[in-house]
Amino acid sequence: MINTHWHFDHSDGNEWLHSIGAEIIAHENTRKHLSEVQRVEDWDYNFLPQPKGAIPTEVFAKEHRLELSGSSIGLRHYGPAHTDSDISVTFAEANVLHVGDTFWNGVYPFIDHSTGGNIDGMIAACDANIAAATNDTIIIPGHGKPVSNKAELTEFRDMLVAIRENVAKLKAQGRSRDETVVAKPTAAYDAKFGNFVIDPGFFTRLVYETV
Ligand SMILES: [Zn+2]
C-alpha cells in the first residue's frame, strides 16, 4: 500500500491493511507525522500518534521504484505542497498518474501549512504534474471528480496562480486576513471551484497564510 501523504483520509486504512499483510510505503515525512502528535491549526485539531501497525514500513526521501506483477511504479516526492509529505505515483505502462492532494479536481483545495504546505508549492506540484503528463495520461486527483486529465489539471493550476496573485497584492497593500477575505479575491472562480468543503473564504485564508 502507498500513502500519498499523512492525512487521515488517505492513511486511515493503514492498520487494517497492514494486519492482513500489506507493506506500507510512503515519504519519510508521512512516517514522522503519523508517529507524533500533529496539530492542524485550520482544523483546530490534534491528531494523536498512530498505532505501530499503521506506521509506514518502508520510506524514502526523494524517489522510489517498485515492480508489481510486471508493472513499474514510480514514487516521487514533490517537496512542500499540500503538506511536506506529498508524493506522486506513476503507473508507467498504464499511463496513469496519481497526484494525491496536490490536485482537487474542480474544487478549491486544502493547504496544510501546519505540516509544511504552501500555495507556491501547490503551484510547483501542478507544474511538475503537467510536465509529467501527456494528453492521454489518466490523472487521479486526491479529491473532486475522481478521473481527470491534463486539461482539467491545467485549469486548476491556472486558478491557483490567479488567486495567489490576487491575494498577494491585497496582502502587500497591508490588508489583514479578514480584510482580504472581504475583498473576494476568488470571485471569478467561486461558481466553478467554491462548492465543496473548502469555501471561498476558507481558501482565501489558506492562501493568505503562506503567500
Ligand atoms: Zn490531504
Residues whose N, C-alpha, C, O or C-beta is under 5 A from the ligand:
A	BS01	ZN	H7 D101
